[in-house]
Amino acid sequence: MAAEGGRESPALWAEVRALLPSAEEGLTLALSGEVEDCVLPLLRRARALLYGAAGQPGAAAALERLSDVLRDYSWEKLNVGPWREVGKGWRQVYAYGCLFGALAEVAAGRPLERAVRLCDLGLLMGAAVLDNALARLVRALQPHLPLPRAPPRRPARAQNNVGYLAQHQLFDQIPELKEDISIPDYCCLGEGEEDDITINAWFGPGGTISPLHQDPQQNFLAQVFGRKYIRLCSPQDSENLYPHESQILHNTSQVDVEDPDLDKFPNFTKASFQSCILMPGQILFIPVKYWHYVRSLELSFSVSFWWS
């Protein structure tokens, strides 16, 4: 496939194309898990467009459409249950969909912001493919991005639309980040192996909240930067915390901890709590099944370690 537009497209496309195997057979489309039979033909068709349709008009548009199908189809599979149960094969399909979509954007000679965004989505939600091709593609595109404009100054006010990266297996998706953390030695006191420890990232601005809930494993919550307000309650008080009756949310309380509706939940006043502010560099041990409520007091990054 050749670049289809833009004054700088041919040179940039050549730079990007050099990141991929020189021959179609080198792009193996290897998956580390089972996926549905209809997926592999879509991947092969996208690969054929990338390698075998050089100079054909509309090739970039066709590749873009295929990448949309791959992402939409695999996105559904990524969101049907707990993240740890999502097959790695489906995460790789999503990564390929993002890779093909980003390449189609570059080949079409469009502004590169969308291509970089697709790479970011693939890195966050997908799994590494082709020797981490998405990360290498981002590094190649970044020097070609326009310089960002300074945002206009506005009076400080509360933000209604707040993003929160919560309970996210960031270190599985970007393994390089895992080199910056170490697993607490206490986790070795458990019965499982180190590979059984679930490591999650929590990143968001002040005001982000994890409602009162309990987890099925022991938990070490390590605070990297920022502060968090935390309330703990024994599982012996579960009846006073009004867990949801549905199976999906049975481990989560219906009560707003800091503004409880005592007419609706009168026994909430009977529950005994312990509170603390978790500071940067501190680790809090949350025993299995202990109820905990967490609110970020400022921009915050935390790492949790779940172990048996």
C-alpha positions in Angstrom: 0.0 0.0 0.0 1.3 3.4 -0.9 0.7 6.8 0.7 -2.3 8.4 -0.9 -2.1 12.1 0.0 -0.3 14.9 1.9 3.0 16.5 1.0 5.0 14.7 3.7 3.1 11.4 3.4 5.5 9.5 1.1 8.6 10.2 3.3 6.7 9.5 6.5 5.1 6.4 5.1 8.5 5.0 4.1 9.7 5.6 7.7 6.7 3.9 9.2 6.7 1.1 6.7 10.3 0.3 7.7 9.1 -0.6 11.2 7.2 -3.6 9.7 8.6 -6.9 8.3 9.7 -6.4 4.7 7.6 -9.3 3.3 4.0 -10.2 4.0 5.0 -13.6 5.4 7.0 -11.9 8.1 3.9 -10.3 9.6 2.8 -13.6 11.1 -0.4 -12.6 12.8 0.4 -14.9 15.6 -2.1 -15.0 18.5 -1.5 -16.3 22.0 -5.0 -17.7 22.4 -8.1 -18.9 20.6 -10.4 -16.5 18.8 -13.4 -17.1 16.6 -12.8 -18.5 13.1 -14.1 -15.4 11.3 -11.3 -13.2 12.8 -8.2 -14.7 11.1 -9.5 -14.1 7.5 -10.1 -10.4 8.4 -6.6 -10.1 9.8 -5.2 -11.8 6.6 -7.2 -9.5 4.4 -5.9 -6.4 6.3 -2.3 -7.7 5.9 -2.9 -8.3 2.2 -4.0 -4.7 1.8 -0.9 -3.5 3.6 1.5 -5.5 1.5 -0.2 -6.4 -1.8 -2.3 -3.4 -2.8 0.5 -0.9 -3.4 -0.7 1.9 -5.6 -4.3 0.7 -5.7 -6.7 3.6 -5.2 -8.8 3.3 -2.0 -6.5 0.8 -0.3 -6.1 3.0 2.8 -9.8 3.4 3.0 -10.4 -0.3 2.7 -7.7 -1.0 5.4 -9.4 1.6 7.7 -12.8 -0.1 7.3 -11.2 -3.5 8.2 -9.4 -2.1 11.2 -12.7 -0.6 12.4 -14.4 -4.0 12.1 -11.5 -5.7 14.0 -11.6 -3.2 16.8 -15.4 -3.2 17.2 -15.6 -7.0 17.2 -12.7 -7.5 19.7 -13.8 -4.5 21.9 -17.0 -6.5 22.7 -14.9 -9.4 23.8 -12.8 -7.2 26.0 -15.8 -6.0 27.9 -17.9 -9.0 28.7 -16.3 -9.9 32.1 -13.4 -9.3 34.5 -10.3 -8.2 32.7 -8.1 -11.0 34.0 -10.5 -13.5 32.2 -10.1 -11.8 28.8 -8.2 -14.1 26.5 -4.8 -12.7 25.3 -5.7 -13.6 21.8 -8.6 -11.1 21.8 -6.4 -8.4 23.2 -3.9 -9.0 20.4 -6.7 -8.8 17.8 -7.6 -5.4 19.2 -4.0 -4.4 19.0 -3.8 -5.4 15.4 -7.0 -3.5 14.7 -5.4 -0.4 16.2 -2.1 -1.0 14.3 -3.9 -1.4 11.0 -6.1 1.7 11.7 -3.1 3.9 12.6 -1.2 2.7 9.4 -4.3 3.6 7.3 -4.3 7.1 8.8 -0.7 7.6 7.9 -1.1 6.2 4.4 -4.1 8.5 3.8 -1.9 11.5 4.7 -4.3 12.7 7.4 -3.3 14.6 10.6 -1.5 12.2 12.9 -3.4 12.8 16.1 -5.9 10.0 15.4 -3.1 7.6 14.4 -1.3 8.3 17.8 -4.6 7.9 19.6 -5.2 4.5 18.0 -1.7 3.4 19.1 -2.4 4.6 22.7 -5.7 2.6 22.7 -3.9 -0.5 21.5 -1.2 -0.2 24.1 -3.7 0.3 26.9 -6.3 -2.3 26.0 -4.5 -4.7 23.7 -1.5 -6.9 24.0 2.0 -6.6 22.4 2.2 -7.8 18.8 5.1 -7.7 16.3 7.8 -6.9 18.8 5.7 -4.1 20.4 5.0 -2.5 17.0 2.5 0.0 18.4 5.1 1.5 20.8 7.6 1.8 18.0 5.1 3.4 15.7 4.2 6.0 18.3 7.9 6.9 18.7 8.2 7.4 14.9 5.0 9.6 14.7 5.7 11.8 17.7 8.3 14.0 16.0 5.8 14.8 13.3 3.0 16.0 15.6 2.3 19.7 15.7 3.4 21.5 18.9 0.5 21.7 21.4 -1.2 25.1 22.1 -1.3 26.4 25.6 -4.9 26.0 26.9 -6.8 29.2 27.8 -6.7 30.2 31.4 -10.1 29.7 33.1 -11.2 30.1 36.7 -10.9 27.0 38.8 -14.1 25.0 39.1 -15.3 21.5 39.8 -15.2 19.2 36.8 -18.2 17.0 36.1 -16.6 14.7 33.5 -13.7 13.0 35.4 -11.7 10.2 34.0 -10.4 7.4 36.3 -8.1 4.6 35.3 -9.3 2.1 37.9 -8.3 -1.5 38.6 -6.4 -1.6 35.4 -3.7 -4.2 34.5 -1.5 -1.5 33.1 1.7 -3.4 33.8 0.6 -6.4 31.7 -0.2 -4.1 28.8 3.0 -2.0 29.0 5.6 -4.4 30.5 8.3 -1.7 30.6 6.4 0.1 33.4 6.6 -3.0 35.6 10.4 -2.5 35.9 9.7 0.6 38.0 7.8 -1.3 40.8 8.6 -4.2 43.1 6.2 -6.7 44.7 6.0 -6.4 48.5 7.8 -9.2 50.2 4.7 -9.9 52.3 3.0 -11.3 49.3 5.4 -14.2 49.4 3.7 -15.3 52.7 0.7 -16.4 50.6 0.1 -19.9 49.2 0.2 -18.9 45.5 3.1 -18.2 43.2 4.4 -14.7 42.2 2.6 -15.1 38.8 -0.7 -15.4 40.7 -0.4 -11.9 42.2 -2.7 -9.5 40.4 -1.2 -6.0 40.0 -3.5 -3.1 39.2 -3.0 0.6 38.5 -5.2 3.4 39.8 -4.7 6.8 38.3 -7.0 9.9 38.4 -7.5 13.4 39.7 -8.7 14.5 43.1 -12.3 13.6 43.8 -12.3 10.2 42.1 -14.0 7.5 44.3 -14.1 3.8 44.7 -17.4 3.1 46.5 -17.5 1.0 49.6 -16.8 -2.6 48.5 -14.9 -5.8 49.4 -12.5 -8.0 47.4 -11.9 -11.7 47.5 -8.2 -11.6 48.0 -5.6 -10.0 50.4 -4.6 -6.5 49.1 -1.6 -4.2 49.5 -2.5 -0.7 48.3 0.7 1.2 47.6 0.5 5.0 47.1 3.0 6.4 44.6 2.0 10.0 44.6 -0.9 12.1 45.8 -3.0 11.3 48.9 -6.1 9.1 49.4 -8.7 9.1 52.1 -9.7 5.5 53.1 -12.3 4.0 55.3 -12.2 0.4 56.4 -14.9 -1.8 57.9 -14.9 -5.4 59.1 -16.8 -8.0 57.2 -18.6 -8.7 60.4 -20.5 -5.5 59.7 -21.6 -6.6 56.2 -25.4 -6.6 57.1 -25.1 -3.0 58.2 -23.5 -1.9 54.9 -26.4 -2.9 52.7 -24.6 -4.8 49.8 -26.4 -4.8 46.5 -28.7 -7.8 46.0 -27.6 -8.4 42.4 -24.9 -11.0 41.7 -22.7 -8.6 39.8 -22.6 -6.0 42.6 -23.0 -8.2 45.6 -19.6 -7.1 46.9 -20.5 -3.3 46.7 -22.5 -1.3 49.3 -25.5 0.7 48.2 -24.6 3.5 50.7 -22.8 6.7 49.9 -20.3 6.6 52.7 -19.8 10.3 53.0 -23.4 11.3 52.5 -25.5 8.3 53.7 -29.3 8.2 53.3 -30.1 7.1 56.9 -33.8 7.0 56.2 -33.1 4.3 53.6 -30.1 2.7 55.3 -30.7 3.2 59.1 -28.4 0.4 60.3 -25.4 2.1 58.6 -24.8 4.0 61.8 -24.1 0.7 63.6 -21.1 -0.1 61.4 -17.7 0.6 62.9 -15.1 2.2 60.7 -11.4 3.0 60.7 -10.1 5.8 58.6 -6.7 7.0 57.4 -5.1 9.2 54.8 -2.6 7.2 52.7 0.4 9.2 51.9 3.0 8.8 49.0 5.4 6.0 49.8 3.0 4.3 52.2 1.4 0.8 51.8 -1.9 -0.1 53.4 -2.8 -3.8 54.0 -6.5 -4.4 53.3 -7.4 -8.0 54.6 -9.5 -10.2 52.4 -13.3 -9.3 52.5 -12.6 -6.1 54.4 -14.9 -3.4 53.2 -13.1 -0.3 52.0 -14.0 3.1 50.6 -11.4 5.2 48.8 -11.4 8.9 47.7 -8.5 10.7 46.0 -7.7 14.0 47.7 -5.6 15.2 44.7 -4.0 13.9 41.5 -3.1 10.3 42.5 -1.4 7.2 41.3 -1.7 3.9 43.3 -0.7 0.3 42.7 -2.6 -2.6 44.3 -1.3 -6.1 44.8 -4.0 -8.8 45.2 -2.7 -12.2 46.6 -4.0 -15.3 48.2 
